[in-house]
Structures are given as C-alpha cells and as structure tokens.
Amino acid sequence: MKMPGGMDRPRGLRYQRSDFREGESMSGHGEPIPMTARKSGPLKGVAEVPGDKSISHRALILGAMAVGETRVTGLLEGQDVLDTAKAMRAFGAEVTQLAPGEWSVRGVGVGGFAEPAEVIDCGNSGTGVRLIMGCMATSPITATFTGDASLRKRPMGRVTDPLALFGARAYGRQGGRLPMTIVGAAEPVPVRYTVPMPSAQVKSAVLLAGLNAPGQTVVIEKEPTRDHSERMLRGFGAEITVEDTDEGRVITLTGQPELKPQTVAVPRDPSSAAFPVCAALIVEGSDIRVPGVSQNPTRNGLYTTLVEMGADIAFENPREEGGEPVADLRVRFSALKGIEVPEARAASMIDEYPILSVVAACAEGTTVMRGVKELRVKESDRIDAMARGLEACGVRVEEEEDVLIVHGMGPGGVPGGATAKTHIDHRIAMSFLVLGLAAQKPVSVDDGSPIATSFPVFEGLMAGLGAEIVRAGA
Ligand code: S3P
C-alpha cells in the first residue's frame, strides 16, 4: 500500500496514521487493540529489533539541516519517526523511503527551513516535537505543533524556556501544553543554559537551536544524558566540544556551520531490545540472541542493572557501527535477585524502568528504584501505570513521588490474571505483555496500538521466539 508522499507502507506496521480519519491523531483516537499474553514455553531464536528511535529522529532532523543528500540505513519505521519525517517535509526537506529502513533526506541547510503551511502533528512523540521546536526556533518562521492525547498532556515549558533565551516566542495552552505556536527568532542570540532536569530532549533542543545562532551556544547538564545529538552533530561537521567539569558536562557548539550530508547507519535500539531480553530472562528455559544492539554508555544502564541482578547475558563481538558501540547479546533464563538501582544510573535507563519493574516482580527479593520522577512526565505517568498494573497482577509495590519499589515473587511467582491500562504508552503495553509470558495466569492490556510508535514488529518478533501474545478475539 502506498502512503502519503509516495512511501511504501513499511512491512509489519499495523496502525498507520493514514488508517484514521483526517485530522485525528493515531494514538488514543483509533480503536483500542486489547491484547493478552499467556505463560509461554522457552523462548528461542534470534530477535532482530528495529533501529534506535533517538538516533532515527536525529538522523532525519540533521539530514534536513545539512546541504545535500543524507542516506540513512536501519531507520526505525515506527509512527514516531514517520511523524518526524513528515514534519521535515513540511519544513522543506525532501524525505524519501528508498527501501525498507533505507531513506534519503535532501536537506535545506542550517537556517534554510521554510514556514510550514499546516499544523505539525507529532503524534505520540515527545522527542519529535521537542527536537523540532528546537531546530526551527532560531529561524524567522512560525509553526504550530500538536500531538495525540498523551503528547498534549506533556510539559513543553522545559523546551520553550531555553528557546525564549534565543529570542523565540511560544504560545501554548495552560501549563505549556500543546497545541502550541512557536515564533522563531529573526535575530537569534547564542545562549548559555544549564538544563534543570536530566533530559536529552531539552539538551538537544537547545543545541539544535544553537545551530542557527551566531557565536557559541553552551549547554550544561549536571547528569549526563544520552549523547546521540553531540555524536551526530560532530559527524555532520559541526564544531562541538564536550568537557566534564565540576559544574557538570559542558557542551559548546559553534553556531552557523554548514552541515555536511552523511551516511548514517542506525544501530538497533537497546530500549526495544530490552523487551525480548527481559522476556528471555524471566521465561524458564529461554535462550535467545539479540544481534547488533547499541551499547552506548549513556543508554545501557538496564543491562548493567540486569547483570547485577544475576542475569546471564553475554555481550559478544563488541564493535563500532555508525559511530556507536554495539554488541551481539546472548540471553538465557536466569534466577534473579532484587537490588537497589543506583540513582546516578537513572538517566542511562530512563525508558527501561517499566520493563525492569516487571523483571523485579519475577526476581527474589526487593528492587528499589530511586531518582525516577522523570517517569511521571513520559508518554504516561509510568510510576503510576506500572504500580497499578503490577498490583492488579498480585505484586506488592510501593510508590513515592521519586521512588518505585517492587517486592519480587520469584520465578513463576507472579499470579497475573489482570488487565493493565496502558494510557497510550507503548512501553507500558509491552512491559505487561512480557509479564504475561511468565505469570501464572494471562495478563492483558487494554490497548496495544501504541506499540506501533516505537516497535512496529513487536508481535511478529515475539511470536517468532515462541511467545504467546494474541489480540482479543484472535
Ligand atoms: C529521548 C530522551 C528521553 C527518553 C526519550 C528519548 C531522546 O527523554 O525518555 O524516549 O531521544 O532524546 P527526556 O529527554 O525527556 O528524558
């Protein structure tokens, strides 16, 4: 089937925006897709997870800001990234799918963005909307952004505050929510900004805005967060330095470079790999391989944590691919014990706490996760969503504003037999479906459709390993 813009519908994607009526967002408005996971036999085989979501967004955006043709291979064709592709077209770049995972971006250069004629709908993607606001905020154009019901609840002030320092103005709903109009600065000035919360999206928005400001823009982060923007900006030829100081990590970008088009090979997403990896750890007798997974130290906190819990994971053939360290993982069922996850590790595994709390429920002893309040402003309030769903499955959980504690029930100990609410959150949906593979009774989710935002081939991939996950009525 042809998608708007001449793209072929990526294989395995089930819930394209084009399936819904014009003007409606995909998530939260289409028919919910209830799904159920049942206790499964040993998981076996090879799990080839899709490309990294963070890197995919950035490859399209920096490609659009370079002069000439960027080629991307291994692009994640999840709805979040497709929404960013559509947005880059709206700002004047030519973005074309050449083959599954293989894309061409003809960029317009730093400062070359056109004013979009339509509202930019970023669907479910906080990364998409925040990075795109950053990259247009220092051009003399105006753009209006919106998203689905989940994204419209999320705070944008964390991005529009620093963008105002460049001279951009933002007009949104109360509490800095979407829909929101950004009036880009006609004469931007460079900024020096300390990011008040650990957020790679905020850091990246400021750096992207800094590209079209004269002079040096400096971003300081107290705790290091994922560094894909810094790596890729360097790869596209920007002058950027990173220094670890007493103040924190100081990133200095020289504005108004000419970005040179690149060939970007997107490594597989460690956050998506987390689902088959954790499933194999908790389903008795499992032994799977997950090749080519990014092991970027700003992203691999989950894997360090799992090893500390006693996980049998071998990291084979460590190598560099597309400027990122990667390894082939071999994962076997393991008897796990609860641990205290160091607070300082939170940023490097922020998207993995939902699936970690499932693993913790299947471990012996208690797992304590502190310093996790950023989870409350993700696609859903993930502390609340996990706590309520785990409790419904018979697991004892304690929750504070910034803390999640899960009392493990040991291998095969989780009763299950409940339906978890996913709140338009892909990672909540996948986490509870993984729990169902190891719980005594099936675990259902009220809506699995958001899985398509980040992991469109999840169902097929898990079925290939032997996981019993079905849609209601199937
Ligand atoms: C992302 C940063 C993180 C993460 C998100 C992707 C990115 O968000 O949760 O899934 O690509 O920069 P925050 O920056 O809000 O922590």
Residues whose N, C-alpha, C, O or C-beta is under 5 A from the ligand:
A	BS01	S3P	S54 T127 P198 S199 A200 Q201 V202 I350 D351
